[in-house]
């Protein structure tokens, strides 16, 4: 699946890893990085960079802020999700507020999706 690697996005991916949002940072350092399966941050998949990706489960985890409610963002997210699902991946979206207010259930939800697909 060489299609999943886009070298043009490498620098952008590095920049995004260094500048993670507080919610992405919280999820990464307090949960995802210590899972028994590998999870990658700001992973390039074809023409997109996803927040987190678990290859073993073919699971994309997106952490969404308020900008994702805007019409253009919803359209973009829909096309992006369709592209990734056509590659056999499942995309789950988690709101910033959920990470901040209900972290344990967010972690449980992610684990359930990994277990189902892993």
N, C-alpha and C positions, 0 to 999 in steps of 0.2 A: 504494500500500500504506500508507494512513494508519493502518491497524491497528498498524503497527510503532512508532508514536510514542505514548507514554503520558506526558502532562505531569505526572501525579501522581508519577511516579518520578524526575523531573528532579533534585530536591534530593538524593535518595538516591544517584543516579548520581554526582553531583558529590562527595559525601562519600566514596563508594567509590574514586573516582579519586585523591582526596587521601590515602586510607588503604590503598593497595594493599599486599598482603602482600609480604614480601621476594622470593618467587619470581615473583610478578607483576611487580614492579619490575625484577628481573633480566631477565626475558624481554622486557619492554617496552623498557627502555633499552639493552639489549645486543643486541637483534635486531629486534623487530617494528617499532619506530618508524622504522627506516631501510630497510624493504623497499621495493621498487619499486611495490608496490600499497599502497593505503591500508588501514590497520588502525586500528580505533577501540577505545579502552579503555572498559570499563564502559558498554557500549552498550545503550540501551533498545530492546528488540524486543518489541512488544506488551506483555504483562503481566510481562515478565521483564527483568532486567538481566544481560547476559552479560559475562564477563571481557574477551574480545576478539572483534571481529567484522571480517571482511574481506568487504565487500559484493561486490567483483568475483568472488569465488569462492563467495559465499554460505556462508561457513565461520565457524562459532562455535568458539572455542578456550576451553576451560574448564580452569583450573588448580585441582586438587582437593587439599585437605588431608585429614587423617585423619577429620574429621567426616563426610565423604562415604561412609564405610564403614558408618555407622549405618543401621539399617533405615528409619527415617523419612526420612533424607536420600536413601537409594537410591530410595525411592518417589517423592519430590519430584523428584529428578533425572530419573527415568524419564518422569514426566508432562511435565516441562519439555522434555526432549529430543523427545518425541513431538510436542508443540506446535510446536517450532521446525522439526522435520523436515516437518511438515504444511505449513509455509510454504516448503518447498523448500530448506531449509538443511541442511548437514551439521554435526553436533556432534562434536568430538573432545575427549577428556578426557585431561589429562596430570597425573600425580601430582606433588606438590611434590618428592618425592624424586628423580624423574626430572630435573626442572629443576636440582636441586642437584648431582646426581651424573653426569648424562649429557647435559649441555647441548647439545653439538654434534649428538647424535642427535635430540634434541627439535627443534632448529632444522631439521634435515634432514627430519624427519617432517612438520612444518608446511609446509615448502616443497613437499614432494611433494603434499600435499593441496591446496595453493593451485594448483599447476601442473595437477593433474588436473581441477580444477573451474573454473579461471580462463579 
